[in-house]
Amino acid sequence: MKNIELTCGSLHCLTATKSGQKDIEKVVDSYYATADTETKLTILSHDEVPLFFGVKGKLIGAAKLDKTEIDTKSLLDNLRATLVTYSLKGEDLVAIIGPCLTFSHTPVERKVIEQLLNDGFQAAAKRTDGVDFLDLPLFVLLELRRLGVKIENIKIGDYDTFENPDLLYSGLRGESELNASIAYFD
């Protein structure tokens, strides 16, 4: 397999596998949005959540998210501001969540789970055998839903970076190389 491909509407995301080629475009380190929908955006990540979003012909954006998102809710703030700036509604957006760590590899302290419960993110709080876990991709999906993004306009990838050592790099496994996820509109 050369690339992992995800599509939501006319938004496409390609994540290069270890045997694939990394065609690096505009690199996004935290959050970025532009009206130039011809731009291809790249997120280089280990295990963080690569999120791509947009409205064809109006906006394309990306965010690289980790556990700090629980405390900061920066995605909600940034996306709200972007929607206002571009005169869009959440229901207009399509979004793709690329390969990242899933909940079974993201243990957290009990206080994090309590915060998720208090903030209404119960679905992202997991408990197995007395250990608390965060489902960060699901947390991001719930944030998108709070902004009005339709569930059918959100695509979550099937690949966990840790569980696919032949395909993807993972900082949790001690690897220093980064996965390259590139998004664009067709």
VEXTI-281695 format. One line per field, with one value per residue: residue number from 0; x, y, z of N, C-alpha, C in turn. Coordinates in steps of 0.2 Angstrom, whole numbers, plus 5000, padded with zeros to 4 digits. Atoms other than C-alpha are relative to their C-alpha. Layout:
N
nr = (NUM,...)
n.u = (X,...)
n.v = (Y,...)
n.w = (Z,...)
ca.u = (X,...)
ca.v = (Y,...)
ca.w = (Z,...)
c.u = (X,...)
c.v = (Y,...)
c.w = (Z,...)
! end
This chain:
186
nr = (0,1,2,3,4,5,6,7,8,9,10,11,12,13,14,15,16,17,18,19,20,21,22,23,24,25,26,27,28,29,30,31,32,33,34,35,36,37,38,39,40,41,42,43,44,45,46,47,48,49,50,51,52,53,54,55,56,57,58,59,60,61,62,63,64,65,66,67,68,69,70,71,72,73,74,75,76,77,78,79,80,81,82,83,84,85,86,87,88,89,90,91,92,93,94,95,96,97,98,99,100,101,102,103,104,105,106,107,108,109,110,111,112,113,114,115,116,117,118,119,120,121,122,123,124,125,126,127,128,129,130,131,132,133,134,135,136,137,138,139,140,141,142,143,144,145,146,147,148,149,150,151,152,153,154,155,156,157,158,159,160,161,162,163,164,165,166,167,168,169,170,171,172,173,174,175,176,177,178,179,180,181,182,183,184,185)
n.u = (5004,4996,5003,5007,5004,5007,5003,5007,5003,4995,4994,4996,4994,4995,4995,4995,4997,4993,4998,5003,4996,5003,5000,5001,5003,5001,5000,5004,4997,5005,5006,4999,5006,4999,5005,4997,5001,4995,4995,5000,4998,4997,4998,4995,5002,4998,5006,5005,5006,5000,5007,5001,5007,5001,5005,4997,5001,5000,4996,4997,4996,4997,4998,4996,5003,4997,5004,5001,5006,5005,5000,5000,5005,4998,5003,5006,4999,4998,5005,5006,4998,4999,5007,5003,4996,5002,5007,5002,5003,4997,5004,4997,4993,4998,4994,4997,4995,4996,4997,4997,5001,5007,5001,4997,4993,4999,5003,5000,5002,5007,5002,5001,5006,5005,5001,5004,5006,5003,5001,5005,4997,5000,4998,4992,4998,5001,4997,4999,4996,4998,4996,5003,4998,5003,5001,4999,5004,5008,5001,4999,5007,5005,4999,5003,5007,5002,5000,5005,4998,5005,4997,4998,4994,4993,4997,4994,4996,5000,4994,4997,4993,4997,5002,4998,4993,4997,5003,4999,4996,5004,4996,5001,4996,4994,4998,5000,5003,5007,5005,5002,5007,5001,5007,5001,5006,4999)
n.v = (4994,4994,4994,5001,4994,4998,4995,4998,4995,4999,5000,5006,5000,5006,5000,5004,5005,5000,5002,4995,4994,4994,4994,4995,4994,4995,5004,4997,5002,5000,4998,4995,5000,4996,5000,5003,5007,5004,5001,5007,5000,5006,5001,5005,5002,5007,5003,4995,5000,4995,4998,4995,4997,4995,5000,4999,4993,4995,5001,5006,4999,5006,4999,5006,4999,5005,5000,4993,4998,5001,4994,4994,5000,4995,5001,4997,4993,4998,5001,4995,4993,5001,5000,4993,4996,5002,5000,5007,5004,5007,5005,5000,5003,5007,5001,5006,5001,5005,5005,4997,5005,5001,5000,5005,4997,4993,5000,4993,5000,5000,4993,4999,5003,4996,4994,5002,5001,4993,4996,5003,5004,5007,5006,5000,5003,5007,5003,5007,5003,4995,4995,4995,4998,4994,5001,4993,4999,4999,4994,4995,5001,4997,4993,4998,5000,4994,4994,5001,5004,5006,5006,5003,4996,5001,5007,5002,5005,5006,5002,4997,4999,5005,5006,5002,4999,5001,4995,4993,4999,4999,4997,5004,5005,4998,4999,4993,4997,4998,5002,4994,5000,4995,4999,4995,5001,5002)
n.w = (5000,5000,4997,4997,5003,4997,5003,4997,5005,5005,4996,5000,4995,5002,4995,5003,4996,5000,5006,5004,5002,4996,5004,4995,5003,4995,4994,4994,4994,4995,5004,5006,5004,5005,5005,5006,5000,5004,4996,4997,4993,4997,4992,4998,4993,4997,4998,4999,5005,5005,5002,5006,5001,5005,5005,5007,5003,4995,4995,4998,4994,4997,4993,4997,4994,4995,4994,4997,5003,4995,4996,5003,5005,5006,5006,5000,5000,5006,5006,5000,5003,5007,5003,5000,5004,5007,5001,5001,4994,4999,5004,5007,5000,5000,4996,5000,4994,5003,4995,4994,4995,4998,4992,4997,4999,4997,4993,4997,4993,4999,5001,5007,5001,4996,5004,5006,4998,4999,5006,5005,5005,4997,5005,5001,4994,5000,4994,5001,4994,4995,5002,5004,5006,5004,5007,5003,5007,4999,4997,5006,5003,4996,5001,5006,5000,4996,5004,5005,5006,5001,4999,5006,5003,4996,5001,4995,5002,4996,4998,4994,5001,4996,5002,5007,5000,5006,5004,4997,4995,4993,4994,4994,5001,5000,5006,5001,5006,4999,5005,5004,5003,5005,5002,5005,5003,5007)
ca.u = (5000,5007,4995,4980,4966,4951,4938,4923,4913,4926,4939,4953,4967,4982,4993,5009,5014,5031,5033,5024,5031,5029,5024,5026,5015,5010,5015,5002,5010,4995,4980,4978,4964,4964,4952,4964,4956,4969,4981,4986,4989,5001,5002,5017,5013,5018,5002,4993,4976,4978,4961,4957,4941,4934,4921,4925,4928,4928,4939,4952,4960,4970,4973,4986,4978,4985,4978,4980,4965,4955,4960,4961,4947,4957,4949,4932,4938,4948,4935,4921,4932,4936,4917,4913,4928,4922,4904,4901,4891,4897,4884,4894,4910,4917,4930,4943,4952,4967,4978,4982,4982,4965,4959,4967,4984,4980,4978,4974,4972,4955,4954,4955,4940,4931,4934,4927,4912,4909,4911,4898,4911,4906,4908,4927,4929,4933,4937,4944,4950,4950,4961,4955,4957,4954,4947,4955,4948,4930,4933,4938,4922,4911,4919,4915,4897,4896,4900,4886,4896,4884,4889,4889,4902,4915,4926,4937,4951,4953,4971,4979,4997,5003,4994,5001,5020,5022,5012,5014,5026,5022,5031,5024,5034,5049,5050,5056,5050,5034,5018,5014,4995,4990,4973,4966,4950,4947)
ca.v = (5000,5017,5029,5028,5038,5046,5056,5066,5075,5083,5084,5071,5066,5055,5049,5042,5025,5020,5013,5028,5044,5060,5075,5089,5104,5119,5112,5116,5115,5119,5128,5136,5141,5149,5154,5148,5131,5126,5125,5107,5106,5094,5089,5080,5070,5055,5051,5068,5070,5077,5086,5094,5104,5115,5120,5118,5135,5144,5137,5124,5122,5110,5108,5096,5092,5083,5080,5099,5101,5095,5110,5123,5119,5129,5120,5126,5144,5144,5136,5148,5163,5155,5152,5170,5177,5167,5169,5150,5139,5123,5113,5119,5111,5094,5086,5072,5065,5056,5042,5045,5036,5028,5027,5011,5020,5036,5033,5048,5052,5051,5070,5071,5059,5069,5085,5076,5071,5089,5096,5085,5074,5057,5047,5052,5045,5027,5015,4998,4987,5002,5012,5028,5032,5047,5044,5060,5057,5055,5070,5080,5073,5079,5096,5097,5092,5106,5118,5111,5100,5086,5069,5063,5077,5070,5055,5047,5036,5018,5017,5019,5025,5013,4998,4998,4997,4991,5006,5021,5029,5031,5042,5030,5016,5027,5031,5049,5050,5058,5053,5065,5068,5079,5086,5095,5097,5089)
ca.w = (5000,4995,5002,5014,5005,5013,5005,5011,4997,4986,5000,4999,5011,5006,5020,5014,5021,5025,5008,5000,4993,5004,4992,5005,5001,5013,5030,5045,5062,5072,5063,5046,5035,5018,5004,4991,4989,4976,4990,4996,5015,5024,5042,5048,5063,5074,5083,5084,5075,5058,5054,5037,5033,5021,5008,4990,4982,4998,5011,5015,5032,5043,5062,5071,5087,5103,5121,5125,5114,5129,5140,5127,5115,5102,5088,5093,5095,5079,5068,5075,5070,5053,5050,5054,5044,5028,5031,5033,5044,5052,5042,5026,5031,5026,5037,5037,5053,5047,5055,5073,5090,5095,5113,5117,5116,5125,5144,5154,5172,5180,5181,5162,5161,5174,5164,5148,5157,5164,5147,5139,5130,5138,5121,5121,5139,5140,5154,5152,5167,5178,5167,5159,5141,5129,5112,5104,5086,5093,5104,5088,5080,5094,5093,5075,5078,5092,5078,5067,5055,5049,5054,5036,5032,5044,5039,5052,5046,5051,5054,5071,5070,5084,5078,5060,5062,5044,5037,5049,5060,5079,5092,5105,5097,5098,5080,5075,5057,5054,5044,5030,5027,5012,5009,4994,4984,4968)
c.u = (5004,4998,4993,4996,4993,4997,4993,4998,5006,5007,5004,5006,5004,5005,5005,5002,5007,5003,4998,5005,4997,5001,4998,4997,5000,5000,4996,5003,4995,4993,5001,4994,5001,4994,5002,4999,5004,5006,5000,5004,5003,5001,5005,4999,5003,4993,4994,4994,5001,4992,5001,4993,5000,4993,5003,4999,5000,5005,5003,5004,5003,5001,5004,4998,5003,4995,4999,4994,4994,4999,4999,4994,5001,4997,4993,5001,5003,4995,4994,5003,5001,4993,4998,5004,4998,4993,4997,4996,5003,4997,5003,5006,5000,5006,5003,5005,5004,5003,5003,4999,4993,5000,5004,5008,5001,4997,5001,4999,4993,4997,4999,4993,4994,4998,4996,4993,4996,4998,4995,5003,5000,5002,5008,5003,4999,5003,5000,5004,5002,5005,4996,5003,4997,5000,5000,4996,4993,4999,5000,4993,4995,5001,4997,4992,4997,4999,4994,5002,4995,5004,5002,5005,5006,5002,5006,5004,5000,5006,5003,5008,5004,4999,5002,5007,5003,4998,5002,5005,4997,5006,5000,5004,5007,5003,5001,4998,4993,4996,4998,4992,4999,4993,4999,4993,5001,4996)
c.v = (5006,5005,4997,5006,5000,5005,5001,5006,5001,5001,4993,5001,4994,5000,4995,4994,5000,4998,5005,5006,5006,5006,5005,5006,5005,4996,5004,4997,5000,5001,5005,4999,5005,5000,4998,4992,4996,4998,4992,5001,4994,5001,4994,4998,4993,4997,5005,4999,5005,5001,5005,5001,5005,5000,5002,5007,5006,5000,4993,5001,4993,5002,4993,5001,4994,5000,5007,5003,5000,5006,5006,5001,5005,4999,5003,5008,5002,4999,5005,5006,4999,5000,5007,5004,4998,5000,4993,4998,4993,4995,5000,4996,4992,4999,4993,5000,4994,4995,5003,4994,4999,4999,4995,5001,5006,5000,5007,4999,5001,5007,5002,4997,5004,5007,4999,5000,5007,5004,4997,4995,4992,4995,5000,4997,4993,4997,4993,4997,5005,5005,5005,5002,5006,4997,5007,5001,5001,5007,5006,5000,5004,5008,5003,5000,5006,5006,4999,4996,4994,4994,4996,5004,4999,4993,4999,4994,4994,4998,5004,5000,4994,4993,4997,5002,4999,5006,5007,5001,5002,5002,4995,4993,5002,5002,5008,5003,5001,4998,5007,4999,5006,5000,5005,4998,4998,5005)
c.w = (5000,5004,5003,4997,5004,4996,5003,4995,4995,5004,5000,5004,4998,5006,4997,5005,5000,4993,4994,4999,5004,4995,5005,4996,5006,5007,5006,5006,5006,4997,4995,4996,4995,4995,4994,5000,4995,5004,5003,5007,5002,5007,5000,5007,5002,5001,5001,4995,4994,4997,4994,4999,4995,4996,4993,4997,5005,5006,5001,5006,5003,5008,5002,5007,5005,5006,5003,4997,5006,5005,4996,4995,4994,4994,4999,4999,4993,4994,5001,4997,4993,4997,4999,4995,4992,4999,4999,5006,5001,4995,4992,4999,4999,5004,5000,5006,4997,5005,5006,5005,5001,5008,5003,5002,5003,5007,5002,5007,5001,5000,4993,4998,5003,4996,4993,5002,5002,4994,4995,4995,5002,4995,4999,5006,5000,5006,4999,5006,5005,4998,4995,4993,4996,4993,4996,4993,5001,5004,4995,4996,5003,5000,4994,5000,5004,4995,4994,4994,5000,5001,4993,4996,5004,4998,5005,4997,5004,5003,5007,4999,5004,4997,4993,4999,4993,4995,5002,5005,5006,5005,5006,4999,5000,4993,4999,4993,5001,4994,4996,4997,4996,4998,4994,4997,4993,4995)
! end
